[in-house]
Amino acid sequence: MPFRPRILFCGHLESHRLTGRQRLESLRQLGCDVQPFDFAPLEERTQIDRLIGRIRREPFPPKTIHAFNQSFLASVRGAQADVVWIEKAVLMDPPTLRAAKRIAPGAIFVDYQTDNPFGNRTREAKLWGKFIASIPEYDIHFVFRPHDISAYRASGATDVYLTRHHYYPALHAPPAQATETADYQHEVLFIGTAIDRRVDAIARLLASASVQVDVYGGLWNRHIVYYRHRRHFHGNVHESQYAALVAKSKICLGFVSASNRDDYTGRSIEIPACGGFLLAERTEKHRELYAEGREAAFFGSSDECLEKIRYYLSHDEERRAIADAGTRRCLASGNSCVEVMSDALAQIEIVSSGIADEGGRR
């Protein structure tokens, strides 16, 4: 019989990115009974809370942390789940997880972590303290970077598995008909948060009179480039509009996050899945995913990025052929959300069987 557990799915379910919702719905498509528990309303803070947090250098006030942990325990108590799936629970105290395991002694507690708690974002160090302290309490961790495995094990994790970024076919698919040149909305598109070296890279591209770059994402108003080129910045894009935006852009840029120690991102999968032309930073993982110059294009510097943009904007047929080949490669690579969740369930079943064979929790 297929392993189809009853799952309490805990995470951020209504953000503009919707990746948590994609995983939840994919688990349902696989036949699991999934009950949602959305973290977002419990993490809301007033302006006063944010101001006090900056002064105290604590991301969240004690009342918010307490309410979060109590609400989580109430959800575990009511769910009667076989699996408690948890994504980025930065407010979760280790005692809360231990209490949850007493409430649901037969459940497997899963951490699915897209971000990197061991990255180089010094301003986020306080945010991850409770999570890192809670690492030993989970039965299984899913991580995205090979070096995460050793970091988690050094922090007390027993079972750590490497998962992968995915696309969601209901949201990420090529347009029904090929986009004509006249229909393009943007020449060069970047979707992402204003962090790391991408800020300077975008500034350099916008300073060039030879290309037009349009940027979607958060935190750009913290940088001077936003005020110098304001008409090129459009705020966050909801995932439901993402595929159309990619399809109506000639070139889609793919920057990785150095502070997160990423080698690729969700955009690396989603852009080709939507039929977009991916021009990304040249990393080992990107070169593993796509053949350079045939299924995607890569760059190693701002100068090379600008050079590649100019080249592919003036070679329409070659650019479209590469985009089509990248889409075929992406769709054949087993990176749909359902496929990734199916693999995750298989790992959870192995851990669950191991715990049962040992006569209960470790």
C-alpha atoms as one frame of an Amber mdcrd trajectory, in Angstrom:
protein
   0.000   0.000   0.000   1.289   3.523  -0.775   2.348   5.587   2.223  -0.400
   8.210   2.459  -0.324   9.640   5.993  -2.625  12.142   7.649  -0.559  15.355
   7.678  -0.719  18.526   9.745   0.976  20.990   7.378   2.415  23.994   9.233
   3.918  26.900   7.325   3.385  30.159   5.478   0.529  29.342   3.168  -0.736
  32.633   1.738   2.430  34.585   0.867   2.851  35.965  -2.667   5.298  33.107
  -3.428   2.830  30.352  -2.466   5.537  27.656  -2.357   4.193  26.278   0.917
   0.715  26.101  -0.575   2.146  24.291  -3.618   3.654  21.598  -1.411   0.451
  21.253   0.613  -1.681  20.826  -2.514   0.819  18.401  -4.066   0.644  16.203
  -0.971  -3.131  16.220  -1.367  -2.769  15.255  -5.031  -0.698  12.281  -3.875
  -3.651  11.121  -1.753  -2.672  12.446   1.684  -5.238  13.881   4.073  -3.690
  17.315   4.758  -4.827  19.787   7.397  -3.332  23.297   7.070  -1.973  25.466
   9.875  -0.895  28.880   8.573   1.929  30.570  10.465   1.522  33.989   8.850
  -1.297  35.423  11.012   0.571  34.425  14.170   3.724  36.255  13.074   2.070
  39.619  12.445   3.631  42.502  14.352   2.539  46.078  14.974   4.787  49.012
  14.146   5.425  49.412  17.887   6.449  45.746  18.111   8.902  46.256  15.244
  10.363  49.399  16.827  10.804  47.721  20.208  12.314  44.712  18.453  14.954
  46.888  16.807  15.827  48.460  20.155  16.010  45.109  21.961  17.449  43.347
  18.924  14.788  40.667  19.234  12.740  39.897  16.087   9.471  39.122  17.914
   7.939  40.176  21.258   7.434  37.511  23.953   3.636  37.681  23.647   3.829
  36.766  19.947   6.187  33.868  20.635   3.951  32.560  23.415   0.793  32.785
  21.289   2.524  31.025  18.391   3.683  28.096  20.505   0.323  27.666  22.203
  -1.531  27.768  18.885   0.810  25.169  17.438   0.218  22.804  20.372  -3.541
  23.248  20.009  -3.303  22.360  16.320  -1.258  19.233  17.045  -3.762  18.218
  19.714  -6.699  18.578  17.324  -5.164  17.126  14.167  -4.460  13.511  15.206
  -1.845  13.489  12.462   0.612  10.788  11.419   3.032  13.456  10.166   3.522
  16.994  11.442   5.153  18.853   8.561   6.750  22.155   9.671   8.288  24.883
   7.491  10.407  27.739   8.905   9.070  27.688  12.454  11.416  30.389  13.753
   9.174  31.094  16.782   9.016  27.469  17.908  10.630  26.742  21.271  12.327
  23.357  21.823  10.049  22.664  24.843   7.050  23.180  22.558   8.263  20.508
  20.149   8.905  18.130  23.027   5.396  18.790  24.335   3.960  18.247  20.848
   5.653  14.848  20.634   4.066  13.892  23.949   0.663  14.977  22.610   1.169
  12.992  19.375   3.612  10.199  20.311   3.005   8.271  17.104   3.541  11.202
  14.723   6.682  11.914  12.692   7.850  15.525  13.059   9.258  16.849   9.780
  11.273  20.018   9.203  11.227  21.219   5.580  13.585  24.183   5.382  13.980
  26.199   2.180  16.086  28.909   3.840  19.535  28.530   5.360  19.745  29.054
   9.141  23.535  28.676   8.855  24.015  31.284   6.119  25.940  34.534   6.250
  23.043  36.914   6.867  24.245  38.381  10.142  21.103  40.465  10.618  19.052
  37.241  10.700  21.159  35.477  13.356  18.674  36.262  16.134  15.798  35.050
  13.978  17.192  31.513  13.780  18.169  30.958  17.424  15.063  29.025  18.477
  15.023  26.956  15.312  18.664  25.888  15.602  18.093  24.937  19.250  15.098
  22.840  18.116  16.936  20.888  15.408  17.472  17.753  17.577  13.735  17.558
  18.310  12.697  16.831  14.713  12.587  13.272  13.396  13.680  14.255   9.895
  14.984  17.374   8.136  14.757  18.250   4.458  17.378  20.760   3.289  18.435
  22.286  -0.036  22.233  22.583   0.127  24.734  19.723   0.469  26.672  21.597
   3.159  23.442  21.948   5.184  23.609  18.238   5.927  26.785  18.453   7.996
  25.638  21.695   9.665  22.362  20.110  10.777  24.055  16.954  12.014  26.554
  19.040  13.982  23.529  20.720  15.602  22.015  17.415  16.698  19.946  16.239
  13.730  19.683  12.476  13.214  18.140  12.177   9.740  18.876  14.885   7.142
  17.940  14.546   3.488  18.701  16.702   0.472  15.553  17.808  -1.350  15.300
  20.089  -4.392  13.526  23.142  -5.730  10.422  22.482  -7.777   7.886  23.953
 -10.148   4.122  23.652  -9.767   2.432  22.757 -13.082  -0.808  24.562 -12.236
   1.150  27.824 -11.905   4.349  27.286 -13.893   3.715  26.272 -17.495   4.604
  27.630 -20.942   1.903  29.716 -22.622  -0.569  27.810 -24.785   0.754  29.586
 -27.868   4.247  30.875 -28.555   4.645  34.509 -27.514   5.200  36.809 -30.463
   7.873  39.486 -30.228   5.235  42.215 -30.390   3.623  40.866 -27.231   6.695
  41.155 -25.016   6.188  43.313 -21.939   9.837  43.404 -20.822  13.174  42.933
 -22.519  15.006  41.814 -19.365  13.258  40.679 -16.197  14.487  40.000 -12.694
  12.221  38.721  -9.929  13.782  38.604  -6.483  14.582  40.336  -3.217  17.204
  43.099  -3.020  20.038  41.216  -1.333  23.709  40.426  -1.877  25.619  41.172
  -5.078  22.474  41.255  -7.199  21.835  44.829  -5.972  25.055  46.138  -7.542
  24.552  43.929 -10.597  21.068  45.337 -11.245  22.360  48.875 -10.659  25.074
  48.362 -13.285  22.590  46.992 -15.796  20.179  49.871 -15.238  23.021  52.336
 -15.693  23.596  50.960 -19.189  21.638  52.802 -21.843  21.673  49.755 -24.143
  19.288  47.498 -22.141  16.011  47.865 -20.302  15.717  45.854 -17.068  12.516
  45.552 -15.043  12.626  44.331 -11.455   9.955  42.725  -9.274  10.492  41.901
  -5.614  10.889  43.345  -2.132  13.370  45.553  -0.258  14.549  47.449  -3.336
  13.366  50.730  -1.819  16.193  50.393   0.707  18.742  51.024  -2.045  19.593
  54.120  -4.046  19.195  52.291  -7.366  15.436  52.177  -6.677  15.191  55.972
  -6.521  17.427  56.508  -9.533  15.395  54.153 -11.746  12.074  53.996  -9.980
   9.957  53.280 -13.062  11.805  49.971 -13.494  10.721  48.613 -10.068   7.296
  47.069  -9.674   7.082  45.481  -6.199   6.241  41.856  -5.482   4.531  39.754
  -8.101   1.939  37.232  -6.967   2.676  33.679  -8.021  -0.590  33.527  -9.994
   0.797  36.229 -12.365   4.316  34.809 -12.447   4.112  32.579 -15.537   2.568
  35.280 -17.718   5.236  37.756 -16.646   8.040  35.318 -17.483   6.462  34.460
 -20.831   6.221  38.143 -21.740   9.910  38.796 -21.028  12.660  38.092 -23.540
  15.335  37.341 -20.921  14.866  36.301 -17.283  17.832  36.801 -14.956  18.731
  34.237 -12.313  20.863  35.435  -9.397  21.719  33.139  -6.491  22.119  34.339
  -2.903  25.702  34.311  -1.646  24.598  35.091   1.923  22.281  32.084   1.797
  25.102  30.012   0.268  22.839  29.006  -2.626  24.001  27.318  -5.809  20.585
  27.650  -7.456  17.094  28.839  -6.454  13.446  28.119  -7.077  13.576  30.566
 -10.000  16.178  28.304 -11.641  13.423  25.702 -12.049  10.339  27.897 -12.399
  11.595  30.139 -15.232  12.296  27.306 -17.726   9.098  25.560 -16.595   7.183
  28.672 -17.684   8.915  28.706 -21.053  11.249  31.575 -20.154  14.820  32.132
 -21.310  17.081  31.741 -18.259  20.255  33.834 -18.051  21.699  32.848 -14.680
  24.877  33.038 -12.667  27.282  30.300 -13.695  27.283  27.813 -10.803  28.001
  24.118 -10.583  24.321  23.333 -10.002  23.108  25.491 -12.880  25.517  23.719
 -15.219  24.227  20.391 -13.910  20.613  21.405 -14.555  21.052  22.872 -18.055
  23.550  22.637 -20.898  25.193  26.039 -21.230  24.395  27.775 -24.492  21.869
  25.118 -25.476  19.276  24.998 -22.651  20.149  28.172 -20.702  22.792  30.898
 -20.713  25.131  31.710 -17.829  27.392  34.551 -16.738  30.237  34.927 -14.278
  30.428  38.716 -13.977  28.351  41.836 -14.546  30.262  42.520 -17.740  29.532
  39.046 -19.088  25.896  39.390 -18.054  25.553  42.632 -20.037  27.370  41.065
 -22.984  25.024  38.045 -22.977  21.961  40.281 -22.702  23.023  42.317 -25.725
  23.787  39.178 -27.703  20.557  37.314 -27.026  18.358  40.385 -27.483  19.719
  40.613 -31.008  19.410  36.865 -31.758  15.722  36.123 -31.349  15.593  32.698
 -32.977  18.581  31.376 -31.045  17.181  32.737 -27.793  13.783  31.138 -28.345
  15.369  27.808 -29.306  17.419  27.792 -26.095  14.334  28.672 -24.037  12.353
  25.818 -25.635  15.193  23.347 -25.008  15.472  24.535 -21.391  11.765  23.963
 -20.886  11.987  20.427 -22.259  14.964  19.657 -20.009  13.222  21.099 -16.963
   9.979  19.202 -17.494  11.878  15.936 -18.005  14.065  16.299 -14.907  11.638
  15.131 -12.215  11.348  18.527 -10.534   7.597  18.986 -10.449   6.253  19.617
  -6.960   4.347  16.326  -6.927   7.515  14.398  -7.816   9.534  16.185  -5.131
   6.814  15.576  -2.517   6.563  11.916  -3.539  10.286  11.521  -2.883   9.890
  13.288   0.472   7.098  10.917   1.494   9.307   7.953   0.635  12.015   9.264
   2.979   9.486   9.947   5.728   8.174   6.391   5.413  11.722   5.026   5.834
  12.281   7.102   8.977   8.847   6.165  10.313   9.555   2.467   9.814  12.934
   2.820  11.514  11.424   4.488  14.558   8.716   1.799  14.739  11.345  -0.951
  14.516  13.230   0.651  17.404  10.072   0.514  19.504   9.284   4.220  19.530
  11.042   7.518  19.569  14.796   7.723  19.800
